[in-house]
Amino acid sequence: MRSIWKGSIGFGLVNIPIKLYSAVQNSGLDLDMLDAKDQSHIKFQRINENTQKVVEFDKIVKGYKLDDKYIILDKHDFEEASPEKTKMIELENFVGIEEINPIYYETSYFAEPETQGKKAYALLLKALQKSGKAGVARFVLRNTENLCVIHPLNNVLTVTKIRFAEEIRSSEEIKVPALDTINKKELDVGLALIKQYTSPFNIEAFKDEYTQELLRIIKAKAKGKRATVKKLKPREESGSDLYSQLMQSLSKKA
């Protein structure tokens, strides 16, 4: 694996030099966009909207529109915005990982210690395991400040990016039914159904079936065949009464 970031984790006065590696990968197939006529690759170009000419990548700058005028930013401006965080993941406090709502999670990275930081790395890892806590920190990645939690995973310190509060939209405009429309009898059966379907979480039990099926179709087409696609069975109509639907669900699972 190739590291995507080099820097340090700041744990009090302890400095832990690390490298970050992406901990996740896309399970989907890497499909190319082709011209239907001759299967040539489709290339995307950066076009100047005024001249309609292609602009080379090194000639492109970033700008923010302020009062109908663009303010151009360079690499130095981004570094100046947060100079002390450019190479440091500074632990600010510790929380229970269960306190963080899943809506905040983004993506994860594995942290590997440099040679001189192995002892301090092991200390932080063991302390997090023993305390059951996760560290909350901020760091700069690709000129953007990120919020993250540092937590142990399979004896590896893992840095998981999380969203800032202002990145979560308000749910006030979402129209939801009043909870008092559910009577006790319906609630009791709903709780019984949840209990009946409850089991320990095992991520290995969930496979990317769509990608597997698509790959099977591709391999069959490569051999000049047509893969048999499983048809979805139509769902049986169970009536409009909520209570009867819940009771049928319970008996189906039993």
C-alpha atoms as an extended CHARMM CRD file, in Angstrom:
* protein
*
       254  EXT
         1         1  MET       CA              0.0000000000        0.0000000000        0.0000000000  PROA      1               0.0000000000
         2         2  ARG       CA              1.0560000000        3.5720000000       -0.6310000000  PROA      2               0.0000000000
         3         3  SER       CA              0.8650000000        6.0890000000        2.2040000000  PROA      3               0.0000000000
         4         4  ILE       CA             -1.3680000000        9.1120000000        1.5480000000  PROA      4               0.0000000000
         5         5  TRP       CA             -0.1590000000       11.3130000000        4.4270000000  PROA      5               0.0000000000
         6         6  LYS       CA              2.8930000000       11.6570000000        6.6700000000  PROA      6               0.0000000000
         7         7  GLY       CA              2.9240000000       13.5100000000        9.9530000000  PROA      7               0.0000000000
         8         8  SER       CA              2.5010000000       12.9320000000       13.6820000000  PROA      8               0.0000000000
         9         9  ILE       CA             -0.1140000000       12.2130000000       16.3100000000  PROA      9               0.0000000000
        10        10  GLY       CA              0.1700000000       14.6210000000       19.2170000000  PROA      10              0.0000000000
        11        11  PHE       CA             -0.6320000000       12.8560000000       22.5100000000  PROA      11              0.0000000000
        12        12  GLY       CA             -0.0310000000       15.4520000000       25.2330000000  PROA      12              0.0000000000
        13        13  LEU       CA              3.6780000000       16.2410000000       24.9720000000  PROA      13              0.0000000000
        14        14  VAL       CA              4.3180000000       12.9260000000       23.2110000000  PROA      14              0.0000000000
        15        15  ASN       CA              4.8940000000       13.0820000000       19.4540000000  PROA      15              0.0000000000
        16        16  ILE       CA              4.1590000000        9.9210000000       17.4240000000  PROA      16              0.0000000000
        17        17  PRO       CA              5.4440000000       10.0630000000       13.8050000000  PROA      17              0.0000000000
        18        18  ILE       CA              3.1130000000        8.1040000000       11.5250000000  PROA      18              0.0000000000
        19        19  LYS       CA              2.0730000000        7.3670000000        7.9610000000  PROA      19              0.0000000000
        20        20  LEU       CA             -1.5960000000        7.0620000000        6.9550000000  PROA      20              0.0000000000
        21        21  TYR       CA             -2.8660000000        4.4170000000        4.5600000000  PROA      21              0.0000000000
        22        22  SER       CA             -6.3950000000        4.2120000000        3.1850000000  PROA      22              0.0000000000
        23        23  ALA       CA             -8.2980000000        1.5670000000        5.1630000000  PROA      23              0.0000000000
        24        24  VAL       CA            -11.1860000000        1.2590000000        2.7010000000  PROA      24              0.0000000000
        25        25  GLN       CA            -11.6250000000        0.4370000000       -0.9720000000  PROA      25              0.0000000000
        26        26  ASN       CA            -14.5090000000        0.4860000000       -3.4180000000  PROA      26              0.0000000000
        27        27  SER       CA            -16.0870000000       -2.9510000000       -3.8970000000  PROA      27              0.0000000000
        28        28  GLY       CA            -17.7010000000       -1.8720000000       -7.1860000000  PROA      28              0.0000000000
        29        29  LEU       CA            -16.2460000000       -2.7640000000      -10.5840000000  PROA      29              0.0000000000
        30        30  ASP       CA            -13.9370000000       -0.2760000000      -12.2940000000  PROA      30              0.0000000000
        31        31  LEU       CA            -15.9460000000        0.4180000000      -15.4600000000  PROA      31              0.0000000000
        32        32  ASP       CA            -14.5040000000        2.5990000000      -18.2310000000  PROA      32              0.0000000000
        33        33  MET       CA            -16.5610000000        5.0180000000      -20.3240000000  PROA      33              0.0000000000
        34        34  LEU       CA            -16.2530000000        4.1170000000      -24.0390000000  PROA      34              0.0000000000
        35        35  ASP       CA            -17.5620000000        5.3760000000      -27.3590000000  PROA      35              0.0000000000
        36        36  ALA       CA            -20.3100000000        2.9600000000      -28.5020000000  PROA      36              0.0000000000
        37        37  LYS       CA            -19.0240000000        3.1830000000      -32.1010000000  PROA      37              0.0000000000
        38        38  ASP       CA            -15.4570000000        1.9020000000      -31.6660000000  PROA      38              0.0000000000
        39        39  GLN       CA            -15.0110000000        1.3920000000      -27.9000000000  PROA      39              0.0000000000
        40        40  SER       CA            -12.4340000000        4.1720000000      -27.6270000000  PROA      40              0.0000000000
        41        41  HSD       CA            -11.9090000000        5.6970000000      -24.1930000000  PROA      41              0.0000000000
        42        42  ILE       CA            -13.8370000000        8.8570000000      -23.4000000000  PROA      42              0.0000000000
        43        43  LYS       CA            -11.5530000000       11.5970000000      -22.0580000000  PROA      43              0.0000000000
        44        44  PHE       CA            -12.7040000000       14.5400000000      -19.9830000000  PROA      44              0.0000000000
        45        45  GLN       CA            -11.1750000000       17.9180000000      -20.6750000000  PROA      45              0.0000000000
        46        46  ARG       CA            -11.0490000000       21.1440000000      -18.7010000000  PROA      46              0.0000000000
        47        47  ILE       CA            -12.5860000000       23.7290000000      -20.9840000000  PROA      47              0.0000000000
        48        48  ASN       CA            -12.5140000000       27.5210000000      -20.5820000000  PROA      48              0.0000000000
        49        49  GLU       CA            -16.1910000000       28.5030000000      -20.8400000000  PROA      49              0.0000000000
        50        50  ASN       CA            -15.3330000000       31.7500000000      -22.6550000000  PROA      50              0.0000000000
        51        51  THR       CA            -12.6920000000       30.6290000000      -25.1670000000  PROA      51              0.0000000000
        52        52  GLN       CA            -13.8460000000       26.9750000000      -25.3970000000  PROA      52              0.0000000000
        53        53  LYS       CA            -10.1470000000       26.0180000000      -25.3200000000  PROA      53              0.0000000000
        54        54  VAL       CA             -8.5800000000       23.2680000000      -23.1960000000  PROA      54              0.0000000000
        55        55  VAL       CA             -6.8190000000       24.5840000000      -20.0550000000  PROA      55              0.0000000000
        56        56  GLU       CA             -3.7320000000       22.7020000000      -18.8390000000  PROA      56              0.0000000000
        57        57  PHE       CA             -3.9290000000       21.4520000000      -15.2570000000  PROA      57              0.0000000000
        58        58  ASP       CA             -0.9830000000       23.5640000000      -14.0650000000  PROA      58              0.0000000000
        59        59  LYS       CA             -2.7630000000       26.6770000000      -15.3340000000  PROA      59              0.0000000000
        60        60  ILE       CA             -5.8750000000       26.0920000000      -13.2040000000  PROA      60              0.0000000000
        61        61  VAL       CA             -6.2730000000       28.0060000000       -9.9400000000  PROA      61              0.0000000000
        62        62  LYS       CA             -8.8700000000       27.9340000000       -7.1780000000  PROA      62              0.0000000000
        63        63  GLY       CA            -11.0150000000       30.9310000000       -6.3500000000  PROA      63              0.0000000000
        64        64  TYR       CA            -13.8320000000       31.9980000000       -4.0430000000  PROA      64              0.0000000000
        65        65  LYS       CA            -16.5270000000       34.3440000000       -5.3310000000  PROA      65              0.0000000000
        66        66  LEU       CA            -16.9340000000       37.3290000000       -3.0190000000  PROA      66              0.0000000000
        67        67  ASP       CA            -19.0920000000       40.3280000000       -3.9710000000  PROA      67              0.0000000000
        68        68  ASP       CA            -19.2400000000       39.1980000000       -7.6220000000  PROA      68              0.0000000000
        69        69  LYS       CA            -15.4510000000       38.9750000000       -7.8110000000  PROA      69              0.0000000000
        70        70  TYR       CA            -13.2130000000       35.9040000000       -7.5720000000  PROA      70              0.0000000000
        71        71  ILE       CA            -10.4890000000       35.9060000000       -4.9150000000  PROA      71              0.0000000000
        72        72  ILE       CA             -7.7250000000       33.5550000000       -6.0960000000  PROA      72              0.0000000000
        73        73  LEU       CA             -6.0690000000       31.2960000000       -3.5060000000  PROA      73              0.0000000000
        74        74  ASP       CA             -2.6830000000       29.6170000000       -3.7600000000  PROA      74              0.0000000000
        75        75  LYS       CA             -0.9960000000       26.8050000000       -1.8230000000  PROA      75              0.0000000000
        76        76  HSD       CA              0.4890000000       29.2710000000        0.6600000000  PROA      76              0.0000000000
        77        77  ASP       CA             -2.9780000000       30.6370000000        1.5160000000  PROA      77              0.0000000000
        78        78  PHE       CA             -4.2570000000       27.1650000000        2.4020000000  PROA      78              0.0000000000
        79        79  GLU       CA             -1.2250000000       26.5000000000        4.6020000000  PROA      79              0.0000000000
        80        80  GLU       CA             -1.5740000000       29.8950000000        6.2970000000  PROA      80              0.0000000000
        81        81  ALA       CA             -5.1950000000       29.1000000000        7.2320000000  PROA      81              0.0000000000
        82        82  SER       CA             -3.9900000000       26.3500000000        9.5550000000  PROA      82              0.0000000000
        83        83  PRO       CA             -0.1590000000       26.2190000000        9.6310000000  PROA      83              0.0000000000
        84        84  GLU       CA              0.1850000000       24.3750000000       12.9330000000  PROA      84              0.0000000000
        85        85  LYS       CA             -2.0700000000       21.5220000000       11.8020000000  PROA      85              0.0000000000
        86        86  THR       CA             -0.5240000000       20.7340000000        8.4220000000  PROA      86              0.0000000000
        87        87  LYS       CA              1.5460000000       17.8160000000        9.7220000000  PROA      87              0.0000000000
        88        88  MET       CA             -0.0030000000       17.1400000000       13.1060000000  PROA      88              0.0000000000
        89        89  ILE       CA             -3.0340000000       15.1670000000       14.2990000000  PROA      89              0.0000000000
        90        90  GLU       CA             -3.4340000000       16.8060000000       17.6980000000  PROA      90              0.0000000000
        91        91  LEU       CA             -5.5780000000       14.8320000000       20.1540000000  PROA      91              0.0000000000
        92        92  GLU       CA             -7.9290000000       17.3200000000       21.8030000000  PROA      92              0.0000000000
        93        93  ASN       CA            -10.0610000000       15.0760000000       24.0340000000  PROA      93              0.0000000000
        94        94  PHE       CA            -11.2900000000       11.5100000000       24.4880000000  PROA      94              0.0000000000
        95        95  VAL       CA            -14.8350000000       10.1510000000       24.1790000000  PROA      95              0.0000000000
        96        96  GLY       CA            -16.7110000000        6.8710000000       24.1190000000  PROA      96              0.0000000000
        97        97  ILE       CA            -16.9140000000        5.7370000000       20.4880000000  PROA      97              0.0000000000
        98        98  GLU       CA            -20.5950000000        4.9360000000       21.0140000000  PROA      98              0.0000000000
        99        99  GLU       CA            -21.2470000000        8.6330000000       21.6640000000  PROA      99              0.0000000000
       100       100  ILE       CA            -20.5990000000        9.4700000000       17.9990000000  PROA      100             0.0000000000
       101       101  ASN       CA            -23.6800000000        9.1900000000       15.8030000000  PROA      101             0.0000000000
       102       102  PRO       CA            -22.9690000000        7.1490000000       12.6160000000  PROA      102             0.0000000000
       103       103  ILE       CA            -24.2110000000       10.0550000000       10.4730000000  PROA      103             0.0000000000
       104       104  TYR       CA            -20.8790000000       11.7960000000       11.2030000000  PROA      104             0.0000000000
       105       105  TYR       CA            -18.6510000000        8.9870000000        9.8650000000  PROA      105             0.0000000000
       106       106  GLU       CA            -16.8440000000        9.4740000000        6.5460000000  PROA      106             0.0000000000
       107       107  THR       CA            -13.8350000000        7.2720000000        5.7580000000  PROA      107             0.0000000000
       108       108  SER       CA            -10.9870000000        5.5610000000        7.6190000000  PROA      108             0.0000000000
       109       109  TYR       CA             -7.1980000000        5.3310000000        7.4430000000  PROA      109             0.0000000000
       110       110  PHE       CA             -4.7270000000        2.9460000000        9.0880000000  PROA      110             0.0000000000
       111       111  ALA       CA             -1.8860000000        4.6590000000       10.9740000000  PROA      111             0.0000000000
       112       112  GLU       CA              1.5480000000        3.0460000000       10.8460000000  PROA      112             0.0000000000
       113       113  PRO       CA              4.3050000000        4.2810000000       13.1770000000  PROA      113             0.0000000000
       114       114  GLU       CA              7.7060000000        5.4080000000       11.9660000000  PROA      114             0.0000000000
       115       115  THR       CA             10.6230000000        3.6080000000       13.6280000000  PROA      115             0.0000000000
       116       116  GLN       CA             11.2160000000        6.2930000000       16.2610000000  PROA      116             0.0000000000
       117       117  GLY       CA              7.5400000000        6.3570000000       17.2620000000  PROA      117             0.0000000000
       118       118  LYS       CA              6.8140000000        2.6580000000       17.8240000000  PROA      118             0.0000000000
       119       119  LYS       CA              6.9530000000        2.7470000000       21.6520000000  PROA      119             0.0000000000
       120       120  ALA       CA              4.6400000000        5.7740000000       21.9400000000  PROA      120             0.0000000000
       121       121  TYR       CA              2.3360000000        4.2700000000       19.2880000000  PROA      121             0.0000000000
       122       122  ALA       CA              2.0390000000        1.0450000000       21.3060000000  PROA      122             0.0000000000
       123       123  LEU       CA              1.3130000000        3.0610000000       24.4700000000  PROA      123             0.0000000000
       124       124  LEU       CA             -1.5320000000        5.0500000000       22.8680000000  PROA      124             0.0000000000
       125       125  LEU       CA             -2.9750000000        1.9220000000       21.2510000000  PROA      125             0.0000000000
       126       126  LYS       CA             -2.9380000000       -0.0530000000       24.5010000000  PROA      126             0.0000000000
       127       127  ALA       CA             -4.3260000000        2.8810000000       26.5210000000  PROA      127             0.0000000000
       128       128  LEU       CA             -7.2580000000        3.3020000000       24.0970000000  PROA      128             0.0000000000
       129       129  GLN       CA             -7.9510000000       -0.4410000000       24.1940000000  PROA      129             0.0000000000
       130       130  LYS       CA             -7.8600000000       -0.4980000000       28.0010000000  PROA      130             0.0000000000
       131       131  SER       CA             -9.9830000000        2.6320000000       28.4910000000  PROA      131             0.0000000000
       132       132  GLY       CA            -12.4990000000        1.8710000000       25.7310000000  PROA      132             0.0000000000
       133       133  LYS       CA            -12.1430000000        5.4650000000       24.5520000000  PROA      133             0.0000000000
       134       134  ALA       CA            -11.4310000000        7.1360000000       21.2230000000  PROA      134             0.0000000000
       135       135  GLY       CA             -9.4170000000       10.3060000000       20.6870000000  PROA      135             0.0000000000
       136       136  VAL       CA            -10.9470000000       13.2980000000       18.8970000000  PROA      136             0.0000000000
       137       137  ALA       CA             -8.5450000000       15.3510000000       16.7810000000  PROA      137             0.0000000000
       138       138  ARG       CA             -8.1830000000       17.6670000000       13.7880000000  PROA      138             0.0000000000
       139       139  PHE       CA             -5.7010000000       17.4970000000       10.9170000000  PROA      139             0.0000000000
       140       140  VAL       CA             -5.1730000000       18.9070000000        7.4280000000  PROA      140             0.0000000000
       141       141  LEU       CA             -5.4440000000       16.5530000000        4.4440000000  PROA      141             0.0000000000
       142       142  ARG       CA             -5.2980000000       17.8740000000        0.8680000000  PROA      142             0.0000000000
       143       143  ASN       CA             -5.5150000000       21.4970000000        2.0370000000  PROA      143             0.0000000000
       144       144  THR       CA             -8.7010000000       20.8280000000        4.0140000000  PROA      144             0.0000000000
       145       145  GLU       CA             -9.1090000000       20.6790000000        7.7750000000  PROA      145             0.0000000000
       146       146  ASN       CA            -10.7120000000       17.4260000000        8.9050000000  PROA      146             0.0000000000
       147       147  LEU       CA            -12.2200000000       16.2770000000       12.1700000000  PROA      147             0.0000000000
       148       148  CYS       CA            -11.4190000000       12.6850000000       13.1120000000  PROA      148             0.0000000000
       149       149  VAL       CA            -11.4890000000       10.0480000000       15.8060000000  PROA      149             0.0000000000
       150       150  ILE       CA             -8.5030000000        7.8330000000       16.5610000000  PROA      150             0.0000000000
       151       151  HSD       CA             -9.5220000000        4.3720000000       17.7220000000  PROA      151             0.0000000000
       152       152  PRO       CA             -8.0540000000        0.8560000000       17.8670000000  PROA      152             0.0000000000
       153       153  LEU       CA             -9.0270000000       -1.7160000000       15.2320000000  PROA      153             0.0000000000
       154       154  ASN       CA             -7.3840000000       -5.1520000000       15.1490000000  PROA      154             0.0000000000
       155       155  ASN       CA             -4.3730000000       -3.8210000000       17.0850000000  PROA      155             0.0000000000
       156       156  VAL       CA             -3.9220000000       -0.9230000000       14.6440000000  PROA      156             0.0000000000
       157       157  LEU       CA             -4.5270000000        2.7510000000       15.4010000000  PROA      157             0.0000000000
       158       158  THR       CA             -7.2290000000        3.8180000000       12.9430000000  PROA      158             0.0000000000
       159       159  VAL       CA             -8.0150000000        7.3970000000       11.9840000000  PROA      159             0.0000000000
       160       160  THR       CA            -11.6680000000        7.8020000000       10.9650000000  PROA      160             0.0000000000
       161       161  LYS       CA            -12.7070000000       11.1240000000        9.4470000000  PROA      161             0.0000000000
       162       162  ILE       CA            -15.9690000000       12.4970000000       10.7930000000  PROA      162             0.0000000000
       163       163  ARG       CA            -18.0840000000       15.4300000000        9.6380000000  PROA      163             0.0000000000
       164       164  PHE       CA            -18.3290000000       18.7570000000       11.4390000000  PROA      164             0.0000000000
       165       165  ALA       CA            -21.7300000000       19.5960000000       12.9450000000  PROA      165             0.0000000000
       166       166  GLU       CA            -22.3540000000       22.2980000000       10.3100000000  PROA      166             0.0000000000
       167       167  GLU       CA            -22.0770000000       19.6550000000        7.5660000000  PROA      167             0.0000000000
       168       168  ILE       CA            -25.2130000000       17.8810000000        8.7730000000  PROA      168             0.0000000000
       169       169  ARG       CA            -28.4020000000       19.3380000000        7.3590000000  PROA      169             0.0000000000
       170       170  SER       CA            -31.3630000000       20.1470000000        9.5700000000  PROA      170             0.0000000000
       171       171  SER       CA            -34.1670000000       17.5600000000        9.5090000000  PROA      171             0.0000000000
       172       172  GLU       CA            -36.8470000000       20.1140000000       10.4280000000  PROA      172             0.0000000000
       173       173  GLU       CA            -38.3230000000       20.1580000000        6.9120000000  PROA      173             0.0000000000
       174       174  ILE       CA            -38.7530000000       16.3710000000        6.8290000000  PROA      174             0.0000000000
       175       175  LYS       CA            -42.3920000000       15.4230000000        7.3230000000  PROA      175             0.0000000000
       176       176  VAL       CA            -42.7870000000       12.4620000000        9.6700000000  PROA      176             0.0000000000
       177       177  PRO       CA            -45.9300000000       10.9260000000       11.2070000000  PROA      177             0.0000000000
       178       178  ALA       CA            -46.8660000000       11.5810000000       14.8250000000  PROA      178             0.0000000000
       179       179  LEU       CA            -45.6340000000        8.8220000000       17.1650000000  PROA      179             0.0000000000
       180       180  ASP       CA            -48.9240000000        8.7940000000       19.0590000000  PROA      180             0.0000000000
       181       181  THR       CA            -50.5590000000        7.1080000000       16.0350000000  PROA      181             0.0000000000
       182       182  ILE       CA            -48.9920000000        3.8260000000       17.2220000000  PROA      182             0.0000000000
       183       183  ASN       CA            -50.9860000000        1.9980000000       19.9070000000  PROA      183             0.0000000000
       184       184  LYS       CA            -49.4770000000       -0.2490000000       22.5940000000  PROA      184             0.0000000000
       185       185  LYS       CA            -50.5050000000       -3.4830000000       20.8750000000  PROA      185             0.0000000000
       186       186  GLU       CA            -48.7280000000       -2.5090000000       17.6590000000  PROA      186             0.0000000000
       187       187  LEU       CA            -45.6440000000       -1.3200000000       19.5480000000  PROA      187             0.0000000000
       188       188  ASP       CA            -45.4000000000       -4.5810000000       21.5350000000  PROA      188             0.0000000000
       189       189  VAL       CA            -45.4700000000       -6.6530000000       18.3470000000  PROA      189             0.0000000000
       190       190  GLY       CA            -42.9520000000       -4.3140000000       16.7000000000  PROA      190             0.0000000000
       191       191  LEU       CA            -40.5810000000       -4.7620000000       19.6520000000  PROA      191             0.0000000000
       192       192  ALA       CA            -41.0950000000       -8.5430000000       19.5200000000  PROA      192             0.0000000000
       193       193  LEU       CA            -40.2170000000       -8.5210000000       15.8060000000  PROA      193             0.0000000000
       194       194  ILE       CA            -37.0210000000       -6.5590000000       16.4800000000  PROA      194             0.0000000000
       195       195  LYS       CA            -36.0620000000       -9.0030000000       19.2490000000  PROA      195             0.0000000000
       196       196  GLN       CA            -36.7130000000      -11.9610000000       16.9540000000  PROA      196             0.0000000000
       197       197  TYR       CA            -34.4290000000      -10.5470000000       14.2510000000  PROA      197             0.0000000000
       198       198  THR       CA            -31.6990000000       -9.3910000000       16.6620000000  PROA      198             0.0000000000
       199       199  SER       CA            -28.2970000000      -11.0990000000       16.3540000000  PROA      199             0.0000000000
       200       200  PRO       CA            -24.6310000000      -10.1700000000       16.8250000000  PROA      200             0.0000000000
       201       201  PHE       CA            -23.3790000000       -7.9370000000       14.0140000000  PROA      201             0.0000000000
       202       202  ASN       CA            -21.2060000000       -9.8800000000       11.5530000000  PROA      202             0.0000000000
       203       203  ILE       CA            -20.0110000000       -7.7580000000        8.6240000000  PROA      203             0.0000000000
       204       204  GLU       CA            -18.8000000000      -10.8930000000        6.7960000000  PROA      204             0.0000000000
       205       205  ALA       CA            -22.4300000000      -11.9910000000        6.4090000000  PROA      205             0.0000000000
       206       206  PHE       CA            -23.1330000000       -9.0260000000        4.1160000000  PROA      206             0.0000000000
       207       207  LYS       CA            -21.7000000000       -9.2930000000        0.6010000000  PROA      207             0.0000000000
       208       208  ASP       CA            -21.8040000000       -6.9020000000       -2.3370000000  PROA      208             0.0000000000
       209       209  GLU       CA            -24.1750000000       -9.1710000000       -4.2760000000  PROA      209             0.0000000000
       210       210  TYR       CA            -24.8380000000       -6.6460000000       -7.0470000000  PROA      210             0.0000000000
       211       211  THR       CA            -21.1410000000       -6.4060000000       -7.9840000000  PROA      211             0.0000000000
       212       212  GLN       CA            -20.7360000000      -10.1940000000       -7.8310000000  PROA      212             0.0000000000
       213       213  GLU       CA            -23.7670000000      -10.6600000000      -10.0850000000  PROA      213             0.0000000000
       214       214  LEU       CA            -22.5530000000       -8.0020000000      -12.5270000000  PROA      214             0.0000000000
       215       215  LEU       CA            -19.1060000000       -9.6410000000      -12.7310000000  PROA      215             0.0000000000
       216       216  ARG       CA            -20.7890000000      -13.0040000000      -13.4270000000  PROA      216             0.0000000000
       217       217  ILE       CA            -22.7240000000      -11.3900000000      -16.3070000000  PROA      217             0.0000000000
       218       218  ILE       CA            -19.4780000000       -9.8380000000      -17.6740000000  PROA      218             0.0000000000
       219       219  LYS       CA            -17.6400000000      -13.1790000000      -17.6130000000  PROA      219             0.0000000000
       220       220  ALA       CA            -20.5600000000      -14.9040000000      -19.3250000000  PROA      220             0.0000000000
       221       221  LYS       CA            -20.6720000000      -12.2210000000      -22.0570000000  PROA      221             0.0000000000
       222       222  ALA       CA            -16.9060000000      -12.6050000000      -22.5690000000  PROA      222             0.0000000000
       223       223  LYS       CA            -17.6020000000      -16.2530000000      -23.4840000000  PROA      223             0.0000000000
       224       224  GLY       CA            -20.4470000000      -15.2570000000      -25.7900000000  PROA      224             0.0000000000
       225       225  LYS       CA            -23.0790000000      -16.4850000000      -23.3600000000  PROA      225             0.0000000000
       226       226  ARG       CA            -25.9950000000      -14.8640000000      -21.5810000000  PROA      226             0.0000000000
       227       227  ALA       CA            -25.9820000000      -15.2130000000      -17.7960000000  PROA      227             0.0000000000
       228       228  THR       CA            -29.1860000000      -16.2850000000      -16.0980000000  PROA      228             0.0000000000
       229       229  VAL       CA            -30.3360000000      -13.4300000000      -13.8940000000  PROA      229             0.0000000000
       230       230  LYS       CA            -32.3310000000      -14.2780000000      -10.7980000000  PROA      230             0.0000000000
       231       231  LYS       CA            -35.7480000000      -12.6710000000      -10.9240000000  PROA      231             0.0000000000
       232       232  LEU       CA            -37.1030000000      -10.9610000000       -7.8460000000  PROA      232             0.0000000000
       233       233  LYS       CA            -40.1310000000      -12.6790000000       -6.4160000000  PROA      233             0.0000000000
       234       234  PRO       CA            -43.0910000000      -10.3300000000       -6.0790000000  PROA      234             0.0000000000
       235       235  ARG       CA            -43.9050000000       -9.5220000000       -2.4630000000  PROA      235             0.0000000000
       236       236  GLU       CA            -47.1240000000      -11.0930000000       -1.2760000000  PROA      236             0.0000000000
       237       237  GLU       CA            -49.8610000000       -8.6250000000       -0.4430000000  PROA      237             0.0000000000
       238       238  SER       CA            -50.3770000000       -8.7490000000        3.3130000000  PROA      238             0.0000000000
       239       239  GLY       CA            -53.2240000000       -6.2800000000        3.6230000000  PROA      239             0.0000000000
       240       240  SER       CA            -53.2460000000       -2.7170000000        4.8550000000  PROA      240             0.0000000000
       241       241  ASP       CA            -53.6520000000       -3.4470000000        8.5620000000  PROA      241             0.0000000000
       242       242  LEU       CA            -50.3300000000       -2.7390000000       10.3350000000  PROA      242             0.0000000000
       243       243  TYR       CA            -50.9980000000       -5.1480000000       13.2110000000  PROA      243             0.0000000000
       244       244  SER       CA            -51.7850000000       -8.0680000000       10.8870000000  PROA      244             0.0000000000
       245       245  GLN       CA            -48.6220000000       -7.3490000000        8.8570000000  PROA      245             0.0000000000
       246       246  LEU       CA            -46.5180000000       -7.4200000000       12.0270000000  PROA      246             0.0000000000
       247       247  MET       CA            -48.1020000000      -10.6860000000       13.1920000000  PROA      247             0.0000000000
       248       248  GLN       CA            -47.4850000000      -12.3120000000        9.7990000000  PROA      248             0.0000000000
       249       249  SER       CA            -43.8610000000      -11.1500000000        9.9400000000  PROA      249             0.0000000000
       250       250  LEU       CA            -43.4280000000      -12.7720000000       13.3510000000  PROA      250             0.0000000000
       251       251  SER       CA            -44.8570000000      -16.0930000000       12.1880000000  PROA      251             0.0000000000
       252       252  LYS       CA            -42.7540000000      -16.0040000000        8.9790000000  PROA      252             0.0000000000
       253       253  LYS       CA            -39.5010000000      -15.6540000000       10.9400000000  PROA      253             0.0000000000
       254       254  ALA       CA            -40.4180000000      -18.3400000000       13.5120000000  PROA      254             0.0000000000
